[in-house]
Amino acid sequence: MGEPVWPTKRADGSVSVAARFDVSDPDGFDSVRRCVARWLAEKAEAGVEIGRDLSMPPQTAILDMSKIEVVFDGRAGSRMWKDWLVDLTREITASVDGVRFEGFQDRVSGVFRLRLPRLQT
């Protein structure tokens, strides 16, 4: 039998997944936030309506002195939420110095993965 389907859906069919990053410099937290804001502005300027796929814009959450998460809440039935998750994760990794991607946290089940497994759609 293969890997279990991930992430776990809420009762309403929505999902919540966070991309976790290790931040080596305290200024990195602000850099990640600015990167998220810039990414959102670029999508809006291009006419991309991520609100069709996400119930709210990606949010940042500081976990401790060296970790930050970018949280994505995908709407029930959306297939594109995971594309936005991967796109922004790559953007942060490529453009923010002193930040290292660690993995993905299913915020419904609590399961942490180093990579994206087969995703539930």
N, C-alpha and C positions, 0 to 999 in steps of 0.2 A: 504494500500500500504506500502511496506517495505522501508527500508533505501535506499537513493539514491546510485547509483553505485559510487565508489570512487577508485582511484583518477581520476580527469579530465585528459583526454588525450589531447595532443597538436594536431595540424592539421595533423602532420605526424604520429600520433599514439603513440608517445613516451610519457613517464611520468616523472615527477620530484617530489620526495617526500623526506622530511627531517625528521630525528629523532632528536628531541630537548631534550637537557639535561640542567639541572640546575647544576652549578658548584659552590661549596661552598668555594673552595680554588683557588687562581689565578694559582697555579701550575697544577690545574685540566685540564686547556686548553691543556697544553703540554702533559699531561697524556693521554687525549683523542686522540690527534694526534698520539702519539706513539702507542696506542692501534690499531688505524686504520691502521697504517703502518705495524704493526706486523701481523694483521689479513690478510692484502693483501699479505704479504710475505709468510705466512703459506698456503694460498690458492694457490699461484703460485708454491710453493715447492711441494704441493700435486698434481700438474698438473691440477688444476681447472682453467678454462678459463672464468673468470667473464666478460670478454670483449664481450662474446657472448650475454650477457644479459644487460650489462650496457654500455652506450656510452662512459663513462670515469670512472676511479676509484672513489669511494666515496670521496667527498671533505668535509673539515670542514669549517664552517663559524661562526665566533664569532658574536653574535647578540648584546650583551652588556656586562657589567662587570661581569655578572653571568650566561650567557646563550651561549651555543654553539650548532650548528646543524651539523649533518652529512648528506650530501645531496647525494641522489641516483638518477641518471638519467637512467631510464630504456628504453631499445630499444623497438621500435614498435614490437608487436607480442611476446615479451618475457614474459614467465610466471614465470621465476626463479628470476627476479629482487626482488620480494617481499620476497623470501626466504633469499636472501643476506641481505636485509634490516633487517629482523627479527634476523638473525644470528648475524650480527655485533652489533645490538642494545643490544642483550642479552650479548654478549661478553663485551661490554663497561660497562654495568650495573653490571656485575659480577666481573670485574677485575679492575675497576678504582674507588679508594676510593674518597669520597666526591662528587660524581656525582649521580644525581637523574634523571631518565627518566621522561619527562613531557608529551610527546605525539608526534604525527606525523603531519607535515604540508604538505598539497598538494601545491606545489610551482607553480602550474599552476592556480588553482582557488583561492588559499589563505586560503582554509578551513583548520582549525586545529582540530584534533581529539585526544582524550585522549587514544584511542586504535585503532587498525586497524578494520575498518568496512569490510563488504563484498567488496572484491577487484575486480576491473575490470581487465579482462585478455585479 
